[in-house]
Amino acid sequence: MKTLLKKTVFALTALVAVSLTVTGCEDEHKIKAEKLPEATRTFISQYFSGLDIVTAYKDRDDGLISYDVRLSDGTEIDFDEAGTWTSVDCNLSPVPDGIVPEPILTHLGTYVEGGTQVFKIERILGGYEVKIADGRELIYGSDGTFVRVDSDR
């Protein structure tokens, strides 16, 4: 009888441990705009004044916290725990002035005949990835120097 009880307790403990491991790593829940970090709200009011926050989510993935925000015009912005943007996707509209680093804009003015607009910018390890009007995705270093056209598409 004791052996059966020990096996049952062990099996239940293992089941709970596996369940917590699978579900405990990721957590996403909707939050009110007021619960976003101050830096996030400041960024949105500075660059997207006149637009409303439609949804805001707080994510916890492997101990890292991030925020996902969707605005009333469809813009999607991701922020890190401190409230610094990590991705700005304006979909069919250009990213507002002041978000894209000046060296990237300068390069685009000469790289694409007649210049172009950036519709999405994302901070990546070592720099930035930008999506321009013709759909190309370009990779830049952290100082804004052009690295390459992303060939993963």
N, C-alpha and C positions, 0 to 999 in steps of 0.2 A: 504494500500500500504506500509506504514512504517513497519507494522508487517511482511509482506512478505520479505521486504528488510532485516530486522533484522534477520529473520530466515535463509535467504540465506547467509548472512555474518557470522552468527554463525556456520552454517553447513560447510562453506568453511574454517573457522578458525579451527574448530575441525578436518577436513580432513587433513589440513596442519600439525597440531600438531601431529596427529597419524602418518602421513607419516614421519615426522622428528624423532619421537621416534623410529619407526621401523628401519629406514635406518641410522639414525644418530649415532647409537651405534657402528657400525662396519664399518671399512674402510680399504681396503687393496689395495695397488697399487704397481706396479712394479717400482723399482728404479735402478739407475746405481750403480755399485759396489763402485764407489767413494763416494757415498752418505751414505754408511754404517758408523757407528761410528768407530773411530780410533781403539778402543779396539777390535772390530770385525775383522777388516782387519788385525790387528797384530796377533790375534789368528789364523786366516786362514793361513797367511803366515808362522807362526811358526810351526803349526802342519800338514798343508796340502800343503806344498810348491810343486810347479810343477803342481798343479791342478788349473783349471780356475773356476771362478764363472760363472755358466750358467744362473742362475736367482737369483734375490734378491727382496724380497717384504718387504715393511713397512706396518705393521698392526697397526690399532688403534681400540681397543675393550674396550668399557666402560672407555675411558680415558687413558688406558694403551697402551703404544707403545712397539711393539716388531718387530723383524726382522726374516724373514725366508730366508735361503740361500740354494741353491742346487749347488753342485760342479760337475765338469765334470765326475767324477767317480760314480756319483749317491748319494754321501753322502749328507744327509740333516742335517742342523744345525739351531737351533733356538737360538736367542739371546734376552736379555731384552733390555730396552731402553738405558742402559749404555754400552751395547756391551758385556756383560758377557754371556757366553753360558748357555742355559737352557736345551738343548737337543742336543746330537750328535748321529746320526744314520748312521752308515757306511754300513748298509745293509749286504752285504756278506763279508765285510772286517773287520778285528779287528780295534777297536778304537786305534788311535796312542798312543804310550807311552807318559806319562806325563799328560794325561787328566784324567784318572781314578785315584782317590786318592790311595796312597800306601797301607793304611790299607785294602782297598777292594781287591786289588791284592793279598796281603798277605793271606787274608781269602780264596780267591778263590784257591790259591795254595794248601791249606789243605782241603778245602771243596769238591773239585772235584778231584778225583784221577788223577794224572798226570797234574793237573792244567787245566786251560781253558782260552779262550779269551773272551773279552767283545766286542760285536758288536753294542751295543747301551747303552748309559747312559743318564739318565734324572734327573735333579734336581727336587725333589718333596718336598712338605711341610715336613720339619723335616729331610731331607736326600736325598738319591739317590735311583733310580730304575735302575738296570742293566739287560740287556738281554745277556745271555751267549750262547756259541756255540750250546748247546743242546736244545736251545729254551726256557729254564726256565728264568723267571724274578725274580730277587732277590731284596729284599728291605734292604737298609742299613741306619743307622742313619747318622746324619750330621758329626759325627766323624769317620765314616767308619766302625762302628761295625755292624755285621750282625744282622738283625731283624727277617726276615722270607722269605719264598718263597711266591711270590705273587700268591694267589689262585683265582684271578679274571679271569684267562684265561680259 
